[in-house]
Amino acid sequence: MLRNIVKIDQEKCDGCGLCVPSCAEGAIKIINGKAVLAADNLCDGLGACLGECPRDAITIEQREADVFDEAAVEKHMAEQAKPAPTHNHAVPGHHHHAGGGCPGSRAMSFARPQAQTQSESAPASRQSQLGQWPVQLHLVSTTAPYFQGADLLITADCVPVAYAGYHEDFLKGRAVVMGCPKLDDNQFYLQKLTELFSKSDVKSITVLKMEVPCCGGIAMAARQALAASGKEIPYREVTIGIHGEIKG
């Protein structure tokens, strides 16, 4: 049938992933570093994902497409262990997408905590030093304002669990991105970091990885991305042991 449906411009898409959680039907996924429509029948064509794309890569077009299928959506979401959305197409203005999608993926900067003495509050090591959101490489925008003039921390996602002093010793005063090179597409990391280094005025780069061999992929992606960006940015790597010690 001829109907409205999402169109994703692959040339503009940078794979940031902000559109993914804003689609309650799970119709969009990241493949090879680009957002794609998983299936026509999963897209309701209402465009909740449009406002989440920092590159304006998503539009609504009218074309021949399979009819939107709520039963297919329920099956698709069940396979991903997610609750299916409730639709009410009779009242479009009251659709659950109103308001711009999932707030959990929107880029935010916030004030970092001020240093306090132990008598004033809990020890400083127990205060979060996070100054942005989101942090996952799949979700951050490469043009987010918190990257401009920032000291960047690239963290393998097991590190904060293994290293007790992560917030005070590494995260404090830095912007951060996180990922797992074993479970994710490291080629995507290379592309995303190259664009981040190229577009943002990053002052320094610290890569924090675990000692396990598979974790070296995130450092490799960072080094290759820095070379591809053509910039000279101070760079260092720190390895954390599985028992929580700094290995070098």
C-alpha positions in Angstrom: 0.0 0.0 0.0 1.0 3.6 -0.5 1.7 5.2 3.0 4.0 7.3 5.0 7.2 5.6 6.2 10.6 6.5 7.6 13.5 7.1 5.2 17.1 7.2 6.5 19.7 9.0 4.4 22.8 6.8 4.6 25.1 9.6 3.5 24.0 11.8 6.4 23.7 9.1 9.1 26.7 8.9 11.4 25.5 5.9 13.4 25.1 7.8 16.6 22.1 5.6 17.5 20.0 8.3 19.1 17.0 7.3 16.9 17.0 3.7 18.1 15.5 4.1 21.6 13.1 6.7 20.3 11.4 4.2 18.1 9.0 2.3 20.5 8.4 -0.3 17.8 12.1 -1.2 17.5 11.9 -0.6 13.8 15.3 1.0 13.6 18.6 -0.7 14.3 22.3 0.0 13.7 24.0 -2.2 11.1 27.6 -1.6 10.0 27.6 1.8 11.7 24.5 3.1 10.1 20.8 3.3 11.1 18.5 1.2 9.0 14.8 0.3 8.9 14.5 -3.3 10.2 11.3 -3.9 8.3 8.6 -1.8 6.7 5.8 -3.4 8.7 7.4 -2.4 12.0 7.3 1.4 11.2 4.1 3.3 11.9 5.3 6.3 9.9 4.6 8.8 12.6 8.2 9.9 12.9 9.0 10.0 16.6 12.6 9.4 15.6 12.9 12.6 13.5 13.6 15.0 16.3 16.3 12.7 17.8 18.7 12.8 14.7 21.4 15.4 15.0 22.3 15.0 11.3 18.7 15.4 10.0 19.2 12.1 8.3 15.7 10.9 8.9 12.6 12.0 7.0 9.2 10.7 6.2 8.4 9.7 2.7 5.3 8.3 1.0 6.0 5.1 -0.9 4.7 1.6 -1.5 5.3 -0.3 1.7 3.9 -3.2 3.7 1.1 -2.1 6.0 2.1 -1.4 9.6 1.5 -4.6 11.6 1.0 -4.3 15.4 1.1 -8.1 15.7 4.5 -8.1 14.0 5.7 -5.4 16.4 4.6 -7.4 19.4 6.5 -10.5 18.1 9.5 -8.3 17.3 9.5 -6.7 20.8 9.0 -10.1 22.5 12.1 -11.4 20.7 14.0 -8.5 22.2 12.3 -9.0 25.6 10.8 -5.5 25.4 7.1 -4.5 26.0 5.2 -3.7 22.8 3.9 -0.1 22.6 0.2 0.6 22.8 -1.1 2.5 19.7 -4.1 4.6 19.2 -4.1 5.8 15.6 -7.6 7.2 16.0 -6.2 10.1 18.0 -2.8 10.9 16.4 -2.3 14.0 18.6 -2.3 11.8 21.7 0.1 9.1 20.3 2.6 7.9 22.8 5.5 9.3 20.8 4.5 12.9 21.5 7.3 14.8 23.2 10.2 13.5 21.1 10.9 9.9 22.1 13.0 8.3 24.8 14.5 11.0 27.2 17.1 8.5 28.3 19.1 9.0 25.1 19.0 12.8 24.8 22.4 14.6 25.0 22.8 16.4 28.3 25.5 18.3 30.1 25.2 18.9 33.9 27.2 20.4 36.7 29.9 18.3 38.2 30.0 18.1 42.0 32.0 20.6 44.0 34.8 19.3 46.2 33.7 18.7 49.8 35.4 17.8 53.0 34.5 14.5 54.7 32.9 16.5 57.5 30.5 18.2 55.0 29.4 15.1 53.1 30.5 11.6 52.0 34.1 11.2 50.9 34.8 12.7 47.5 35.5 9.2 46.1 31.8 8.4 46.6 30.6 11.4 44.5 29.8 10.8 40.8 32.1 12.8 38.5 30.0 12.2 35.4 29.2 15.5 33.6 27.2 14.3 30.5 24.7 11.9 29.1 24.6 9.6 27.2 28.0 7.8 27.5 27.7 4.8 25.2 29.6 5.2 21.9 26.5 3.9 20.0 24.4 6.8 21.5 26.6 9.9 21.8 26.5 12.5 19.1 29.9 13.3 17.7 29.0 17.0 17.7 27.7 17.2 21.3 28.8 20.4 23.0 30.4 18.5 25.9 33.2 17.2 23.6 34.3 20.7 22.6 37.6 21.6 24.3 37.3 18.4 26.4 39.8 15.9 27.7 38.3 12.7 26.4 38.2 9.4 28.3 37.5 6.3 26.2 36.6 3.5 28.6 36.1 -0.2 28.0 32.9 -0.8 29.9 34.3 -3.4 32.3 36.8 -0.9 33.7 34.5 1.0 36.1 33.5 -2.3 37.7 37.1 -3.5 38.1 38.8 -0.2 39.2 37.4 1.2 42.4 38.8 4.7 41.9 37.4 5.2 38.4 35.5 8.4 39.1 38.2 10.3 41.0 41.3 9.0 39.2 40.0 9.0 35.6 36.5 10.4 35.0 36.9 13.6 37.0 37.1 16.6 34.7 36.7 14.5 31.5 34.1 13.8 28.9 33.6 10.0 28.4 32.5 7.4 25.9 32.2 3.7 26.6 32.0 0.5 24.7 32.9 -3.2 24.5 35.1 -4.2 21.6 34.4 -7.9 22.1 30.6 -7.6 22.0 30.2 -4.7 19.6 31.4 -3.8 16.1 34.9 -2.4 16.4 34.8 -1.1 12.9 31.9 1.1 14.0 34.0 2.3 16.9 36.7 3.3 14.4 34.3 5.2 12.3 32.6 6.9 15.2 35.8 7.9 16.9 37.3 9.2 13.7 34.3 11.5 13.2 34.4 12.6 16.9 38.1 13.5 16.7 37.6 15.3 13.3 34.5 17.3 14.4 35.2 18.1 18.0 38.1 20.1 19.5 39.3 17.4 21.8 42.3 18.4 23.9 43.6 15.0 25.0 42.6 11.4 24.7 43.0 8.7 27.5 42.0 5.1 26.7 41.2 3.0 29.7 41.1 -0.7 28.9 41.2 -4.1 30.7 44.2 -6.4 30.6 42.3 -9.2 28.7 43.3 -9.5 25.1 39.9 -8.8 23.5 39.9 -5.4 25.2 42.8 -4.1 23.1 40.3 -3.6 20.2 39.1 -0.3 21.7 42.6 1.1 22.0 43.3 0.0 18.4 40.2 1.7 17.2 41.2 4.9 19.1 44.7 4.9 17.6 43.5 4.3 14.1 40.8 6.9 14.4 43.3 9.5 15.6 45.5 8.8 12.6 42.6 9.0 10.3 41.5 12.3 11.7 44.8 13.8 10.8 45.0 15.6 14.1 47.8 15.7 16.7 46.1 15.2 20.0 48.0 14.1 23.2 47.2 10.4 23.6 47.8 7.7 26.3 46.6 4.3 27.2 46.1 2.8 30.7 45.5 -0.9 31.4 43.5 -2.1 34.4 44.0 -5.7 35.7 41.1 -8.0 36.4 41.8 -7.6 40.1 41.5 -3.8 39.9 45.1 -2.7 39.8 46.7 -0.3 37.3 49.0 -2.5 35.1 50.5 0.4 33.1 
